[in-house]
């Protein structure tokens, strides 16, 4: 694959670079492509089953489903019990992942945490478990490839600061490790900074060049917020579509808490916007554009 391109946008009078990892593939794009890079380059015969878990809005879930279809691997995905409405969704990440062959299994809420903790017990060598959000040490190689691309493109797009939003923090963590001469900004989109640091520390020591920007207010993951939609619109008119789950919080933090020229690494995830936009329309009625 050729290096993903870089676009320029101006927001509030500031110029930003955007590393267009969203253009890599319709499903296997953004940081999910980088996290799954090692598995994508693993021989098909090494594994026959991939297991993961999390929520049905997950971009990682959809990317893993696309990878498994490509590799001809069985994909089993565990979630807590779903509502009837969730099960009947006919568009969005969950519906698309099912079409790609994902086997969805529900676990009773009271037993979910215990079940997930036992996932790795008694597995054979041909089964691989991917932690929620793609938080695996094998992601390091894919982020090193991304780091090399950024180095190669630095002459045309000079900067010493990068930004990428975080769920588990895997992308930001390994990117900062691969580019010690850069300041890497991130913001917690699932939980707070303490939770984010806990997730990253489970993988490796957090480097000093990784800066966590704490949101000015507490946001609940995947809940519609008017200011997030407004940020999405402001970015959309610049000619680039960003996801509604992670990007708005990151861009908001960058505009409020930084002032240098920054390269934003596009995390992909726009496939989930169909279902999220429907939720925004329902929550804010005529205030959300069709």
C-alpha positions as CSV (number, residue, x, y, z in Angstrom):
1,X,0.0,0.0,0.0
2,X,1.2,3.5,-0.8
3,X,1.5,6.1,1.9
4,X,-1.9,7.5,2.8
5,X,-2.1,11.1,1.6
6,X,-2.2,14.3,3.7
7,X,-4.7,17.1,3.4
8,X,-4.6,20.6,4.7
9,X,-7.5,22.3,6.4
10,X,-8.0,25.7,8.2
11,X,-10.0,25.8,11.4
12,X,-10.4,28.9,13.5
13,X,-7.6,30.5,11.6
14,X,-5.2,27.7,12.2
15,X,-3.8,25.4,9.6
16,X,-3.8,21.7,10.3
17,X,-2.5,18.7,8.4
18,X,-4.7,15.6,8.2
19,X,-3.1,12.2,7.6
20,X,-5.8,10.5,5.5
21,X,-5.8,7.0,6.9
22,X,-9.5,7.0,6.4
23,X,-8.9,6.5,2.6
24,X,-7.0,3.2,3.0
25,X,-10.1,0.9,2.7
26,X,-13.9,1.2,3.3
27,X,-13.8,-1.0,6.4
28,X,-10.1,-1.6,7.1
29,X,-9.1,2.0,7.5
30,X,-7.7,4.4,10.0
31,X,-6.1,3.2,13.2
32,X,-7.8,-0.1,12.9
33,X,-5.8,-0.9,9.8
34,X,-2.7,0.0,11.7
35,X,-3.6,-2.1,14.7
36,X,-4.4,-5.1,12.5
37,X,-1.4,-4.7,10.2
38,X,0.5,-7.6,11.7
39,X,-2.5,-10.0,11.5
40,X,-3.3,-8.8,8.0
41,X,0.3,-9.8,7.0
42,X,0.0,-13.2,8.9
43,X,-0.3,-16.3,6.7
44,X,-4.0,-17.4,6.5
45,X,-3.0,-20.9,7.7
46,X,-1.6,-19.7,11.1
47,X,-5.1,-19.0,12.5
48,X,-8.6,-20.2,11.7
49,X,-10.6,-18.3,14.4
50,X,-10.4,-14.7,15.8
51,X,-12.3,-13.8,19.0
52,X,-13.0,-10.3,20.2
53,X,-15.6,-8.4,22.3
54,X,-17.0,-5.0,23.0
55,X,-19.9,-2.9,21.8
56,X,-22.0,-3.0,18.6
57,X,-20.9,0.6,17.7
58,X,-17.3,-0.6,17.6
59,X,-15.2,0.4,14.6
60,X,-12.7,-2.3,15.6
61,X,-15.5,-4.9,15.4
62,X,-16.2,-4.0,11.8
63,X,-12.6,-3.9,10.8
64,X,-11.9,-7.3,12.3
65,X,-14.9,-8.7,10.5
66,X,-13.5,-7.3,7.2
67,X,-10.1,-8.7,8.0
68,X,-11.5,-12.2,8.8
69,X,-13.5,-12.3,5.6
70,X,-10.4,-11.4,3.7
71,X,-8.3,-14.0,5.5
72,X,-11.1,-16.6,5.5
73,X,-11.0,-16.8,9.3
74,X,-14.0,-17.4,11.6
75,X,-14.8,-14.3,13.6
76,X,-16.7,-14.6,17.0
77,X,-17.7,-11.4,18.7
78,X,-19.1,-11.2,22.3
79,X,-21.2,-8.4,23.7
80,X,-23.6,-7.9,26.6
81,X,-27.2,-8.5,25.9
82,X,-28.7,-6.3,23.2
83,X,-32.0,-4.6,23.0
84,X,-34.5,-5.6,20.3
85,X,-33.8,-2.2,18.7
86,X,-30.1,-2.9,18.4
87,X,-30.7,-6.4,17.0
88,X,-32.9,-5.1,14.3
89,X,-30.6,-2.3,13.1
90,X,-30.2,-2.7,9.4
91,X,-27.4,-0.2,8.9
92,X,-24.3,0.8,10.7
93,X,-21.3,-1.1,12.0
94,X,-23.2,-4.0,13.6
95,X,-25.3,-4.7,10.5
96,X,-22.3,-4.5,8.2
97,X,-20.2,-6.8,10.4
98,X,-22.9,-9.4,10.4
99,X,-23.0,-9.2,6.6
100,X,-19.3,-9.8,6.5
101,X,-19.7,-13.0,8.5
102,X,-19.3,-12.1,12.1
103,X,-20.8,-14.6,14.6
104,X,-22.4,-12.5,17.3
105,X,-22.8,-14.1,20.8
106,X,-24.5,-12.3,23.7
107,X,-23.5,-12.8,27.3
108,X,-25.8,-12.0,30.3
109,X,-24.7,-8.6,31.8
110,X,-24.1,-10.1,35.2
111,X,-21.6,-12.6,33.8
112,X,-20.0,-10.6,31.1
113,X,-16.9,-9.3,32.9
114,X,-16.1,-12.8,34.3
115,X,-16.7,-14.4,30.9
116,X,-14.4,-11.9,29.1
117,X,-11.7,-12.5,31.8
118,X,-11.8,-16.3,31.0
119,X,-11.7,-15.9,27.2
120,X,-8.1,-17.1,26.8
121,X,-8.5,-20.2,28.9
122,X,-8.2,-23.5,27.0
123,X,-7.7,-21.9,23.5
124,X,-5.9,-23.8,20.8
125,X,-2.9,-22.4,18.9
126,X,-5.1,-21.5,15.9
127,X,-7.3,-19.1,17.8
128,X,-6.3,-15.5,18.5
129,X,-8.0,-13.1,20.9
130,X,-8.1,-9.4,20.1
131,X,-8.8,-7.3,23.1
132,X,-11.6,-4.7,23.0
133,X,-10.8,-1.9,20.5
134,X,-7.9,-3.8,19.0
135,X,-5.7,-3.2,22.1
136,X,-2.9,-5.7,21.3
137,X,0.8,-5.5,21.5
138,X,1.0,-6.7,17.9
139,X,-0.4,-3.3,17.0
140,X,3.1,-1.9,17.5
141,X,4.4,-3.0,14.1
142,X,1.5,-1.3,12.2
143,X,2.1,2.0,14.1
144,X,5.8,1.8,13.3
145,X,4.8,1.7,9.6
146,X,2.6,4.8,10.1
147,X,5.6,6.5,11.9
148,X,7.8,5.8,8.9
149,X,5.2,7.3,6.5
150,X,5.0,10.4,8.6
151,X,8.8,10.7,8.5
152,X,8.8,10.4,4.7
153,X,6.1,13.0,4.3
154,X,7.5,15.5,6.9
155,X,9.5,17.5,4.3
156,X,6.3,18.4,2.4
157,X,4.2,18.7,5.6
158,X,6.6,19.8,8.4
159,X,5.4,19.6,12.0
160,X,6.6,18.2,15.3
161,X,3.2,17.6,16.8
162,X,0.6,14.9,16.1
163,X,-2.9,14.1,17.4
164,X,-5.1,11.1,17.5
165,X,-8.1,10.4,19.7
166,X,-8.1,7.5,22.1
167,X,-10.4,4.6,23.2
168,X,-7.8,2.2,24.6
169,X,-5.0,4.5,23.7
170,X,-3.1,1.9,21.7
171,X,-2.6,4.0,18.6
172,X,-1.4,7.1,20.5
173,X,0.8,5.0,22.7
174,X,2.7,3.1,20.0
175,X,2.8,6.2,17.7
176,X,4.5,8.2,20.5
177,X,7.0,5.4,21.1
178,X,7.8,5.2,17.4
179,X,8.3,9.0,17.1
180,X,10.1,10.2,20.2
181,X,11.0,13.5,18.6
182,X,7.3,14.4,18.1
183,X,4.8,15.5,20.7
184,X,1.7,13.3,20.4
185,X,-1.6,14.6,21.7
186,X,-4.6,12.5,22.5
187,X,-7.8,12.8,24.5
188,X,-9.8,10.1,26.3
189,X,-13.1,9.3,24.5
190,X,-14.0,6.3,26.6
191,X,-13.7,7.0,30.3
192,X,-11.4,9.6,31.7
193,X,-7.6,10.1,31.7
194,X,-7.1,7.7,34.6
195,X,-8.8,4.9,32.7
196,X,-6.9,5.7,29.5
197,X,-3.5,5.6,31.4
198,X,-4.5,2.3,32.9
199,X,-5.3,0.8,29.5
200,X,-2.0,2.1,28.0
201,X,0.1,1.0,30.9
202,X,-1.2,-2.6,30.5
203,X,0.6,-2.6,27.1
204,X,3.9,-0.8,28.0
205,X,5.3,2.3,29.9
206,X,3.8,5.6,28.7
207,X,6.4,7.7,27.1
208,X,7.0,11.4,28.1
209,X,6.2,12.8,24.6
210,X,2.6,11.6,24.9
211,X,0.3,14.3,26.2
212,X,-3.3,13.6,27.3
213,X,-5.7,16.5,26.9
214,X,-8.5,16.1,29.4
215,X,-11.9,17.3,28.0
216,X,-13.3,20.4,29.7
217,X,-16.5,18.4,30.7
218,X,-17.3,14.8,31.2
219,X,-18.7,13.0,28.1
220,X,-20.3,9.6,28.0
221,X,-19.1,7.5,25.1
222,X,-21.4,7.2,22.1
223,X,-24.0,9.6,23.6
224,X,-25.1,12.3,21.2
225,X,-23.9,15.8,22.2
226,X,-24.9,19.0,20.3
227,X,-21.4,20.4,20.4
228,X,-20.0,17.2,18.9
229,X,-22.4,17.4,15.9
230,X,-21.5,21.1,15.5
231,X,-17.8,20.2,15.4
232,X,-18.6,17.4,12.9
233,X,-20.4,19.9,10.6
234,X,-17.5,22.4,10.9
235,X,-15.1,19.8,9.8
236,X,-17.4,18.3,7.1
237,X,-17.6,21.6,5.2
238,X,-13.8,21.5,4.9
239,X,-14.2,18.5,2.6
240,X,-13.3,15.7,5.1
241,X,-15.7,13.4,6.9
242,X,-14.7,12.5,10.5
243,X,-16.4,10.0,12.8
244,X,-18.9,11.2,15.4
245,X,-17.6,9.0,18.3
246,X,-14.0,10.1,18.7
247,X,-13.0,12.9,16.4
248,X,-15.2,15.8,17.8
249,X,-13.7,15.5,21.3
250,X,-10.1,15.4,19.9
251,X,-10.7,18.4,17.7
252,X,-12.4,20.3,20.5
253,X,-9.4,19.7,22.8
254,X,-6.9,20.7,20.1
255,X,-8.7,24.0,19.5
256,X,-9.0,24.8,23.2
257,X,-5.7,23.5,24.6
258,X,-3.0,23.8,21.8
259,X,-1.6,26.5,19.5
260,X,1.1,24.9,17.3
261,X,0.8,23.3,13.9
262,X,-0.5,19.8,14.3
263,X,-1.0,16.8,12.1
264,X,-4.2,15.0,12.9
265,X,-4.0,11.2,12.2
266,X,-7.5,10.4,10.8
267,X,-8.8,7.3,12.7
268,X,-11.3,6.3,10.1
269,X,-14.5,4.9,11.6
270,X,-16.9,6.9,9.4
271,X,-18.8,3.8,8.5
272,X,-20.5,4.2,11.9
273,X,-21.8,7.6,11.1
274,X,-25.0,6.4,9.5
275,X,-26.4,5.0,12.7
276,X,-25.0,7.9,14.8
277,X,-26.5,10.5,12.5
278,X,-29.8,8.8,12.9
279,X,-29.5,9.1,16.7
280,X,-28.6,12.8,16.4
281,X,-31.7,13.5,14.3
282,X,-33.8,11.7,16.8
283,X,-32.3,13.6,19.8
284,X,-32.1,17.0,18.3
285,X,-34.9,16.8,15.7
286,X,-34.9,19.7,13.2
287,X,-31.6,21.1,14.6
288,X,-29.7,18.3,12.8
289,X,-29.4,18.7,9.0
290,X,-30.7,15.9,6.8
